Amino acid sequence: MKKHNFSAGPCILPQEVLAKSAEAILNFDGLNLSLIEISHRSKEFIAVMDKAVSLVKELLNLPEGYSVLFLQGGASLEFLMTPYNIMKVGGKAGYLDTGAWSSKAIKEAKLLGDVEVFASSKDKTYNYIPKNYTVPKDVDYIHVTSNNTIYGTQIKDFPKTDAPLVADMSSDIFSRQLDFSKFDIIYAGAQKNMGPAGATLVVVKDEILGKTGRQIPAMLDYQSHIKNDSMFNTPAVFSVYVSMLTLQWLKDLGGIPAIEKINEEKAALLYAEIDRNPHFKGFAEKEDRSLMNVTFNLTNEADQEAFDKIWNAAGISGIKGHRSVGGYRASIYNAMPIESVQVLIDAMQQLEKQN
Ligand SMILES: *Cc1c(COP(=O)(O)O)cnc(C)c1O
């Protein structure tokens, strides 16, 4: 039996997408060739890339003037590529520090210019989203992490700024309705809500590029990838294909408004149990709780062995918390069925009954 997969990433994908991907590995599009052994410049693969790009634009409801790229190097390379492309020589950027991923982004940006960390929640192991900060004005851009995968917090109100707004949306892209046209760069590793590892989605507003006064190595230059429709070099063909199928699955479901409703329902069920069950307590501040990564701890550490036994027996996988937080983390991304969330809740209630 398939396990209930709560892994934080790589993570659960729709079962029908996995089945179609398996088929394409053996015989893609009736070609009697594998998807991963044909040219990325074949008309069949170009159609896949075009479809993936148009689905991103449609699902995010992007206006004209944005480019959609499928690159490699993960979100981690975007920590560097973003400043390379929009931090002016001798420039400065403002960063909101909401976790380990933000901190890594800050570290890379410092290689290229001044970084002002205008607010941080490090004082409480990042269990909340800072508020009431002053957004710096004299900056080339503002950078945020929309969802903090490790701690289970999510930004509800984004900083207001006239500078370009950059967001690492690796772990919540396509999960909730936002005005995506408020962002100038959005990036996300595929492996959390879109597809297998290997591709990185980058959405960039064209007009902010080409203004740094810096020479950019071709592979790090968004403009070389834009000019070549994400085929400056060989793209991650399998990851792009599976991402395209997942985006099509999402569109067929009713797009982001439909999935947001389901995601809210799943998260509400699970948080309600965490708050009700005396054996558990939530890690993140309630008002900042993530719809994607639900972090919680046992109230009594001595229950760990018993609880681990229960959820293992229930066929649950991947709920161990990140080593920096401990406890548990249930990642309930788009493809996670509500039935699996119920299985986890049942396991939590079983611990209560046993004690
Ligand atoms: C996983 C994750 C990353 C790192 O992604 P890679 O693709 O492994 O580089 C960056 N930011 C966030 C928010 C993440 O969840």
The ligand as a MOL file (V3000), in Angstrom:
LIG
                    3D

  0  0  0     0  0            999 V3000
M  V30 BEGIN CTAB
M  V30 COUNTS 15 15 0 0 0
M  V30 BEGIN ATOM
M  V30 1 C 13.9440 23.7300 0.0380 0
M  V30 2 C 14.0450 25.1920 0.0510 0
M  V30 3 C 15.1280 25.8610 -0.5410 0
M  V30 4 C 16.2960 25.1320 -1.1690 0
M  V30 5 O 15.9210 24.6120 -2.3780 0
M  V30 6 P 16.9640 23.8500 -3.3180 0
M  V30 7 O 16.1580 23.6810 -4.5450 0
M  V30 8 O 17.3190 22.5830 -2.6300 0
M  V30 9 O 18.1340 24.7300 -3.5010 0
M  V30 10 C 15.1270 27.2470 -0.5270 0
M  V30 11 N 14.1190 27.9370 0.0310 0
M  V30 12 C 13.0660 27.3300 0.6130 0
M  V30 13 C 11.9900 28.1480 1.2040 0
M  V30 14 C 12.9980 25.9420 0.6350 0
M  V30 15 O 11.9470 25.3310 1.2070 0
M  V30 END ATOM
M  V30 BEGIN BOND
M  V30 1 1 1 2
M  V30 2 1 2 3
M  V30 3 2 2 14
M  V30 4 1 3 4
M  V30 5 2 3 10
M  V30 6 1 4 5
M  V30 7 1 5 6
M  V30 8 2 6 7
M  V30 9 1 6 8
M  V30 10 1 6 9
M  V30 11 1 10 11
M  V30 12 2 11 12
M  V30 13 1 12 13
M  V30 14 1 12 14
M  V30 15 1 14 15
M  V30 END BOND
M  V30 END CTAB
M  END
